[in-house]
Amino acid sequence: MSKIRIGIVGYGNIGRGVEQAIKRNEDMELAAVFTRRDPASVKVATEGAKVVHMDDMLSMKGDVDVMVLCGGSATDLPVMGPELAANFNTIDSFDTHAKIPEYFANVDKAAKEGNNISIISVGWDPGMFSLNRLYAESILVQGSTYTFWGKGVSQGHSDAIRRIPGVKNAIQYTVPVDEAVDQVRSGSEPKLTTRDKHTRECYVVAQEGANKAEIENAIKTMPNYFDEYNTTVHFISEEELKRDHSKMPHGGFVIRTGETGEEGNKHVIEYSLKLDSNPEFTASVLIAYARAAYRLNQKGENGARSVFDIAPALLSMKTPEQLRKEIL
Amino acid sequence: MSKIRIGIVGYGNIGRGVEQAIKRNEDMELAAVFTRRDPASVKVATEGAKVVHMDDMLSMKGDVDVMVLCGGSATDLPVMGPELAANFNTIDSFDTHAKIPEYFANVDKAAKEGNNISIISVGWDPGMFSLNRLYAESILVQGSTYTFWGKGVSQGHSDAIRRIPGVKNAIQYTVPVDEAVDQVRSGSEPKLTTRDKHTRECYVVAQEGANKAEIENAIKTMPNYFDEYNTTVHFISEEELKRDHSKMPHGGFVIRTGETGEEGNKHVIEYSLKLDSNPEFTASVLIAYARAAYRLNQKGENGARSVFDIAPALLSMKTPEQLRKEIL
């Protein structure tokens, strides 16, 4: 059987994760890595793999079954998503929540015109966490759903700290508050504020001679990013940052509690992830959905989808018969 | 909008749970309860609800959108599943694992001939646990999946104890072994025997004058049911059994650990349920899938399905637009 040919668009952490995930899925192969840089300057981990400039993507039409878009949601995907959907099946991890309806509509239009399938907002949140919110609230109709993130590195918050004058480098961890998680698990359906649910831990390398008190104050009072949280700031050396904080762990919990029956019997549904590498795990989810996109397109379907629209069996290498026999 | 009309076939614990679940889903209504008993003798919880003898089910064709089959997997469903699939959309919780392929084939044939949709093996295991095994192994291709059940009442094991001479009544709890769960969560992918994973706790009411030592021995050495487990037996009074053991709690965990990338980064995916009432929760899952069956049939589809084949969005009362906006 011929393999599903995957194109990787953007070769950052997620792109490299997708490349690794392809190696672990025997029904797939890397068709090409697409980059904005000079292709000759990009060294990929797959021997003999093609590296192509993004301007020349259309030259690969017919050689790529699914493009996995590894660009950012802020500026890359809103443009690239619809453009590529017109020419290829695509998977992306678009996560600007407020703009999902608009993005979905734009991608849907392009994908239909191009007769392609595009699955948007794939990963773990949005993605697996969204699915678990959906399943849980469809089963326990009366109840409350809570999502906790962490402990894990937030790139957005780390970047925000790095932009403060006097900061040389920084890593920010989002940490769920144990008491809040326990309260939720108890089924009491508590009302929790932003501050109740998560704390923020910052590890900051200050520039020589910088005013640390000012930096700490600038972090803790930063609107939206930190001011609504209990935030702790630790100043460390560049060496310590490299040694202790160079991994990209993440994870979290989706918990729904609710009741059934006349007597209000309580139930707790919990989904949790504990990830050593956020980008590699995200990439593994993207690749599973790339398989689904390919299969749907082979069946003649087109248009945009989200994880909500994808029958789970489409994600697996196993046949429906195998799945029913082995894991149902 | 007209409501989805649900028929309940069999009015035991699950059937009563389905009746309660219908009350909590505003897009549904109870069409009728079908029973093998004298309908006049069956008192249902829904005022004015029809109770119809199973022999007269076909008289309700056209008045029921989905039949939820609440019979047992051993003898009821193998006959009833295909019979009803020929005439109605159906949902069942068939759980005789070894016979799923044969059962699926029989139901599929009947459902296709009748132009109906039948979703088999719905509940939490098989059901939500199966889905989580599928999602987790599709993402973490290299890894190991573990399922733990409990703490919860096993009807099959309780029944087995009740058949021992000298036993008046009994309840059996399946209990996951904490150390095994912890080992699995650590990502070490341990090889675990049946005995390592679960213990069995039995609460037994002996008949007046019965030999308790003999009963205990009969339980602990019972092939398949108990001999491969560490089993504890507690003799209690009928009053204690009623007071402390009349609920039907259950739950469990599906845990997959695996690795990604060149360096073998570790990940843990865990899904857990903690249920006050096993039959009411199972019924709530059945009803969510009844919605999906109805929608698929409205779209003109037919044949048998499992939870693996059902796009998650079909389970929700919310529209695809709402789902993308609110929980993606």
Interface residues (C-beta under 8 A of the other chain):
Chain A: G17 Q20 A21 R24 N25 A45 H97 I100 P101 F104 S121 P126 M128 S130 L131 N132 R133 L134 Y135 E137 S138 I139 L140 V141 Q142 T145 T260 G261 E262 N265 K266 H267 V268 I269 E270 Y271 S272 L273 K274 L275 D276 S277 E280 F281 A283 S284 V285 A288 S306 V307 F308 D309 I310 A311 P312 A313 L315 S316 M317 P320 E321 L323 R324 K325 I327 L328
Chain B: G17 Q20 A21 R24 N25 A45 H97 I100 P101 F104 S121 P126 M128 S130 L131 N132 R133 L134 Y135 E137 S138 I139 L140 V141 Q142 T145 R185 T260 G261 E262 N265 K266 H267 V268 I269 E270 Y271 S272 L273 K274 L275 D276 S277 E280 F281 A283 S284 V285 A288 R291 S306 V307 F308 D309 I310 A311 P312 A313 L315 S316 M317 P320 E321 L323 R324 K325 I327 L328
